[in-house]
């Protein structure tokens, strides 16, 4: 491989990421519950010029730290407003950064070709594709986390420059400002596990720990101290005890069994899942003998994260996003060795490959059939996606049958690229008409005067806050509270779901002003009169 060829890899990966992560990024509205919540937090900060204390619907928001919102605000300052594009942009840019980080990691631990292929695997895996176009802190956290471990691996495994250790600590601080203490805890567990298995305790003295702690605190501590002081300690207490300790030990809202990720990760890593099992099997001897430091480091990166989150009572699919870089590199190593004929195309690879890709094209063709029965007007948008996935699956299956690993790898990647373009341009905008609260919220904004309060019954939907530009929409929890809200001004504007409408007396002169279906719920804007 020439130097000129290697220098083109990052450019190609940037173009690939641009195709996958950015088209139609701001075309759809926010989908409840997370997207409109984050957008509303940023909107309030932007409107007030207050960048320290996150709030939503008048309440203190203590789930996540501040960095994601700062990134949204920076983009919004440049764009002039907080909108769908600026709120999703940090996730898309972080996904691009994660792709390049995976390339650099694979290149440094193995070679440029493996890094290039690993970056393609990561960019075209299902969970990465979804989170890159979604409003969550997890993609941004994963980027800073992975980049921190990358520089730690350079300094530790390749005896790099001392400043690389300090940069790793600084990036861990940014990860902490994005999602919390796991930004420093997880990298620490991984590198300590590596040292313990290698029995190289003496290298800890080279980690620049005192200066690293100083760098970490200089970056992470000021905002935590500031927000704690501004809220009399409430923000920090709730963040630590509710959203760290309680969430980890008692399953706050998302309690799942220990084996949950064994069931969900295969779907999240599609379409590469079928190759991860034979990839790990092919490298089992390296891990056992501890003779390959790079492979061991990646192995521990993968399994420490898997084990850590499996122990937690709270489990969500996106929590495993940080283990995607090593998983992608394992698959890339496997394909590179298949292409170089260094390992055999054994029966496991053949059988799993045939099974998966037959299921892929059968599933793709069934998509328009299901659409025909349940959403007939959407049949036209399902056909391009079905043809792309079925055709790509068929080509890949032929590549497996004819033992052409290069064909298998690149046809799989190309299929996903074309498929996600179909999803971005046609499918998501269509689904948006059913999922987004934007049209209904804009109608509410026109109907309800800003001088009148707006209420919501027995629910919170931050879509309504964001698109109506109301900082507070008070929640009414019972018919008695509706009665009280309406009695003062002799009327009240209330948002209420269909299932609750019969429980509330809107009065003889009350009426339904507007209605709309959002997802599986039907909402009404009612005028309650007394």
Residue, then its C-alpha position, 0 to 999 in steps of 0.5 A: x500500500x502506498x502512502x498516497x493510498x493511505x492518505x485518501x482513506x480519511x477523505x473517503x471516510x469523511x465523504x461516506x459519513x457525510x452521505x450517511x449522517x447528514x442528508x435530511x438531518x433537519x427535515x423531520x420534526x422532533x420525536x418524543x420523548x427525548x428529542x423535544x426535551x433536549x431541544x426545549x432545554x437548549x431553546x430556553x438557554x438560547x432565549x434567556x442567554x443563560x448557559x449554566x442551569x438546564x431546565x425543562x418546563x420550569x423544572x431543573x433538569x438533572x439527568x445529564x450534564x451540560x456539554x451536549x447543550x453547549x454544542x447545540x447552542x454554539x451551532x444555534x448561535x451560528x444558525x440564528x435559532x435552535x432548530x431540528x438541524x442545530x439540535x441534531x448536529x452534535x450527534x452527526x458530527x460526533x459520529x463523523x469523529x467516531x468513524x475517524x477515531x475508529x480508523x486511527x485506532x485500527x491503523x495504529x494497532x494493526x494497519x491502515x487497511x484494517x482501520x479503513x475497513x473498521x471505520x466502514x463497519x462502524x459507520x454502517x452498523x445499525x445503532x451508529x446510523x440511528x444515533x448519528x441522526x438522533x438527539x441523544x448525548x450518547x454519540x457525543x459521549x462515545x466520541x470523546x470516550x473512544x478518543x480518550x482511549x485512543x490516545x491512552x492506547x497510543x501513550x501506553x501501547x506504543x510508548x507515545x508522547x507524555x502529552x498524549x496521556x494528558x490529552x486522554x485525561x482531558x477527553x475523559x473530562x469532556x466525556x464526563x461533561x457529556x454524560x457523567x462519571x462513566x466518562x472517567x470510570x469506564x476508561x479507568x476500568x479498561x486500562x486497569x484491566x489491561x494492566x492487571x492481565x498483562x501484570x505490568x503494574x510498573x507502567x502506572x507510574x508513567x501515566x502522569x496521574x497527578x497532572x492528569x487529574x489536574x487536567x481533568x478537574x480544570x476541564x470538568x470541575x468548574x461547571x459542576x461547581x457552578x451549577x451546584x452553587x447556583x442550585x444550592x447543591x440540588x442539581x449535584x445531589x439528584x445527578x449523583x444519587x438519582x441518575x448514577x447510584x439509583x439508576x445503576x442499582x435499582x433500574x430507574x425506568x428501564x429495568x432489564x435482566x442481566x442477559x438483556x444485551x445478549x439479545x439486543x446487541x446483535x440487532x444493533x450491530x447489524x448487518x455485521x453481527x453475523x461476522x462478529x462471532x467467527x471473528x472473535x472465534x478466530x482470535x481466541x488464541x491471541x486473547x488466551x495467550x495474551x501475546x497481542x497487546x493491541x488485540x487484548x486491549x480491544x478485547x477488554x474494551x469490548x467486554x468490560x463495557x458489556x459486563x459493566x452495563x450488564x451488571x446495571x439494573x437500568x439497561x438501554x440499547x444505546x448504552x453499548x455504543x462505546x463498544x462498537x469501535x472494538x467490535x468493528x475492528x474485530x470484524x475488519x481484522x477478520x475480513x482482512x485475513x479472509x482476503x489475504x487467505x491467512x485464515x480459512x473460510x470455515x463452516x461457521x462463517x459460511x453458515x451464519x453468512x448464508x442464514x443472515x443474508x437470506x433473512x435480509x433479502x426475504x425481510x426486505x421484500x416482506x417490507x412492502x407486503x406489510x406496508x400494503x396491508x397496514x399503510x397502503x399509501x406508503x407502498x411507493x416509499x417502501x419499494x426503493x428500500x426493499x429493492x436495495x436491501x434485497x439486491x444487496x443481500x443477494x449479491x452478498x450471499x453470492x459472494x459468500x457462496x463463491x468465497x469472495x470476502x472482498x465482495x461480501x464486505x463492500x457489497x454489504x457496506x454499499x447496500x447499507x449506504x444506499x439503504x440509509x439514503x432511502x430511509x433518510x430521503x423517503x421513509x423518515x419524512x413519511x413517518x414524521x407526519x405520524x410521529x412529530x408534534x410540530x404541525x399540531x403544536x403550530x396550530x395550538x400556537x395560532x389558536x391559544x393567545x400567548x396571554x392565556x396559560x396552556x395546560x396539559x392533562x396527566x402527561x408531559x410532551x415537550x414537543x408542545x413546549x418547543x414548537x409553541x415557544x412556551x417555557x411552561x405548560x402546567x400539568x393538571x393531574x386530576x379533573x379537580x385540578x382542571x376545574x380549579x384552573x378553569x374557575x378563575x378565568x372562567x375558561x382554560x385551554x387544555x391539551x388532553x389525550x383521547x383516553x382521558x377526554x371522557x374523564x374531564x368535564x369541559x362544560x356546556x359551552x366548552x369545545x374541542x378546538x383541534x385534534x391530531x394523532x401523534x404516534x399511537x395517541x390522539x390528542x385534543x386541544x379543548x377549551x374548558x368553560x365555566 
